């Protein structure tokens, strides 16, 4: 059965709650819970992967390939010799 991300996530939350609240494991329901949870997880993961791919594509199309990208600042580059702050330790 196909589920939306929201449906699949609700299944995962429900099963997690059920397993957490059990004082004694219900071994008769465990296989069904695991099978449903695995399918729900796969549904969620496929949707997350699809959204990440779409975001990467959208963000890549807005990037300016000719614009230079600044290198990240290193801690040494952030320290200026004229800084008056000298920690006491």
Residue pairs with C-beta under 8 A, 6 or more apart in sequence:
2 43
3 11
3 39
3 40
3 43
4 43
4 47
5 43
5 44
5 47
5 48
7 40
7 43
8 39
8 40
8 41
8 43
8 44
8 47
9 40
9 44
11 36
11 37
11 40
12 37
12 40
12 41
12 44
15 33
15 36
15 37
15 40
18 33
19 33
